Amino acid sequence: MAQRLTEHEAAVLRLTTTEVIVLVALIRVHAASGRATIREVTDVAGLASPSQTHHVLRRLRQADLVAWENGRAGTLRPLVQEIPT
C-alpha cells in the first residue's frame, strides 16, 4: 500500500537546488549560534547578495520550512532539522 505524503513532505520534495542550499545553510548557522541573520546565511550558502537569500527565504517561508517575525532581528529560524547521513 502506498503511503501518502503530508503537505510539508511534498513541499520539501519540490525545493530547487538553491532553496536546499539556503535551507541547509540556515540550519547550520542556527545550530552553531542559536540564531541566524540573512547575511550569515548568504555567506554560508555562497550566494551573491542578501537580497537573493531573502527572496529564497520568502519561498521557504511559504512552504513552512522557515519562520521569522517581521521587523524583528534575530528571529530567523528553520522549522526543520538536517538529517544526519
RAVEN-V88339 format. One record per backbone hydrogen bond with DSSP energy under -0.5 kcal/mol. NH is the residue of the N-H (numbers start at 0). CO is the residue of the C=O. E is the energy in kcal/mol with one decimal. If there is no record, write none. Layout:
((NH & CO & E) (NH & CO & E))
This chain:
((9 & 5 & -2.3) (10 & 6 & -2.1) (11 & 7 & -1.9) (12 & 8 & -1.7) (13 & 9 & -0.9) (13 & 10 & -0.8) (14 & 11 & -1.4) (19 & 15 & -2.1) (20 & 16 & -2.4) (21 & 17 & -2.5) (22 & 18 & -2.6) (23 & 19 & -2.7) (24 & 20 & -2.2) (25 & 21 & -2.6) (26 & 22 & -2.5) (27 & 23 & -2.4) (28 & 24 & -2.7) (29 & 25 & -2.8) (30 & 26 & -2.2) (31 & 27 & -1.9) (32 & 28 & -1.9) (33 & 29 & -2.6) (40 & 36 & -2.3) (41 & 37 & -2.6) (42 & 38 & -2.3) (43 & 39 & -2.4) (44 & 40 & -2.7) (45 & 41 & -1.2) (46 & 41 & -1.8) (52 & 48 & -1.8) (53 & 49 & -2.8) (54 & 50 & -2.0) (55 & 51 & -2.0) (56 & 52 & -2.9) (57 & 53 & -2.2) (58 & 54 & -1.4) (59 & 55 & -2.2) (60 & 56 & -2.3) (61 & 57 & -1.9) (62 & 58 & -1.2) (63 & 60 & -1.8) (64 & 59 & -2.6) (65 & 59 & -0.7) (66 & 76 & -2.5) (69 & 67 & -0.6) (71 & 68 & -2.0) (72 & 70 & -0.6) (74 & 71 & -0.9) (75 & 35 & -0.5) (76 & 66 & -2.4) (78 & 64 & -3.2) (79 & 64 & -0.5) (83 & 81 & -0.6))
